[in-house]
Amino acid sequence: MNYFELFEFPPQLTLDTALLAERYRALQQQYHPDRFAAAPESDRVQALQHAAEINAAYQTLKDGLSRAEYLLALQGWDIRGEQQTLQDTDFLMQQLEWREELEALRQHADPDAAIPVFEQRISSEYNRLSLQLEAAFIAADWPLAADLIRKLKFVRKLRDELSRLEDSLMDL
């Protein structure tokens, strides 16, 4: 099942997430297992499977990075769940620097001031990479798109770690 076809969207990087949510609710209502409670077992199982597929499709398409990975898979470049490392040495060095900065924030004299500055730099990098990813999709440059998705996944993970650090510092 093609997730874009399921929700009646063209296969593209950008989509209307409000319309996606609306179509998701309509499909969930149509195939909700409770509607098949009195149906034969085979119909109930099929409805349950379809509801699960709808959920998986929605979770994939509602997130821009997951959507990009899925689109790339449709082009024959399935990098979902891979453990491949990047070959971009500049980005690898940047990763090390960011990790060191993140660790230093734990000991920083004024983390409340330092964290937003670091967060802004990381967010700017995420936005810059996202724009490059859009251009790579427009150009159908799948190897570049794959590398950019890998980079975006790292930056997103870094942002998540920063958020957890911020939360832990607030709990002190």
C-alpha positions in Angstrom: 0.0 0.0 0.0 1.3 3.4 -1.0 0.8 5.8 2.0 0.3 8.8 -0.3 -2.4 7.0 -2.3 -4.1 5.9 0.9 -4.5 9.5 1.9 -5.0 10.8 -1.7 -1.9 12.9 -1.8 0.6 13.2 -4.6 4.0 11.7 -3.5 5.9 14.9 -2.6 7.9 16.2 0.3 5.4 18.9 1.4 1.8 18.3 2.2 -1.0 19.8 4.1 -0.8 18.2 7.5 -4.2 19.6 8.6 -5.8 17.9 5.6 -3.8 14.7 6.3 -5.2 14.7 9.9 -8.7 15.2 8.5 -8.3 12.3 6.1 -6.8 10.1 8.8 -9.7 10.7 11.1 -12.1 9.8 8.3 -10.3 6.6 7.4 -10.0 5.6 11.1 -13.7 6.1 11.5 -14.4 4.1 8.4 -12.2 1.2 9.4 -12.3 1.4 13.2 -12.5 -2.2 14.6 -15.5 -1.3 16.8 -17.6 -0.9 13.6 -16.9 -4.5 12.9 -17.6 -6.0 16.3 -20.6 -8.0 15.0 -19.0 -8.9 11.7 -17.5 -12.3 11.0 -14.0 -12.9 12.5 -12.3 -12.5 9.1 -13.8 -9.1 8.6 -12.8 -8.0 12.1 -9.2 -9.1 11.5 -9.1 -7.4 8.2 -10.5 -4.2 9.7 -7.9 -4.4 12.5 -5.1 -4.8 10.0 -6.4 -1.9 7.9 -6.6 0.3 10.9 -3.0 -0.6 11.8 -1.9 0.2 8.3 -3.7 3.6 8.4 -2.0 4.4 11.7 1.5 3.5 10.3 0.8 5.5 7.2 -0.3 8.5 9.2 2.6 8.4 11.6 5.0 8.3 8.6 3.4 11.1 6.6 2.7 13.5 9.4 6.5 13.8 10.2 8.5 15.6 7.5 11.6 13.6 8.1 9.8 10.2 8.1 7.9 11.4 5.0 11.2 12.2 3.3 12.6 8.7 4.2 9.4 7.1 2.8 9.6 9.1 -0.4 13.2 8.1 -0.8 12.2 4.4 -0.3 9.6 4.8 -3.1 12.5 5.8 -5.3 14.4 2.7 -4.4 16.6 4.2 -1.7 15.4 2.6 1.5 17.5 4.1 4.3 14.9 3.6 7.1 16.5 1.9 10.1 19.9 1.7 8.5 23.0 2.1 10.5 25.2 3.5 7.7 27.6 6.3 8.8 28.1 9.5 6.9 31.1 10.0 4.7 31.1 13.8 5.0 34.1 14.4 7.2 33.2 18.1 7.8 29.8 17.1 9.2 31.4 14.3 11.3 33.7 16.9 12.8 30.7 19.2 13.4 29.0 16.3 15.2 31.9 15.9 17.5 31.9 19.6 18.3 28.2 19.7 19.0 28.5 16.7 21.3 31.3 18.4 23.2 29.2 21.6 23.5 26.2 19.6 24.7 28.3 17.9 27.3 29.8 21.2 28.4 26.3 22.6 28.9 25.9 20.2 31.8 28.7 22.0 33.7 28.0 25.5 32.4 27.9 28.3 35.0 24.7 29.7 33.4 23.0 26.9 31.5 19.7 28.9 31.3 21.5 31.4 29.1 23.7 29.0 27.2 21.1 26.4 26.2 18.9 28.8 24.1 22.0 30.0 22.2 23.0 26.4 21.4 19.4 25.5 20.6 19.2 28.4 18.1 22.3 27.2 16.3 21.1 23.7 16.1 17.7 24.8 14.9 19.3 27.0 12.2 21.3 24.0 11.0 18.2 21.9 10.9 16.4 24.5 8.8 19.4 24.9 6.5 19.6 21.1 5.9 15.8 21.0 5.4 16.0 23.5 2.6 18.8 21.6 1.0 16.7 18.4 1.2 13.8 20.1 -0.6 16.2 21.1 -3.4 17.6 17.6 -3.6 14.1 16.2 -4.0 13.3 18.8 -6.7 16.5 17.8 -8.5 15.8 14.1 -7.9 19.3 13.8 -6.4 18.6 10.7 -4.3 22.1 10.1 -3.0 22.3 13.7 -1.8 18.8 13.4 -0.3 19.8 10.2 1.5 22.8 12.0 3.0 20.8 15.0 4.0 18.2 12.8 5.7 21.0 11.1 7.7 22.3 14.5 8.8 18.8 15.8 9.7 18.3 12.6 11.8 21.4 13.4 13.7 20.5 17.0 14.3 17.0 16.0 15.4 18.5 13.5 17.8 20.8 16.2 19.1 17.9 18.6 19.6 16.0 15.9 21.5 19.1 15.3 23.7 19.3 19.0 24.4 15.6 19.1 25.3 16.2 16.2 27.8 19.2 18.0 29.2 17.2 21.2 29.7 14.4 19.2 31.4 16.9 17.5 33.7 18.5 20.8 34.7 15.1 22.2 35.5 14.4 19.3 37.8 17.4 20.1 40.0 
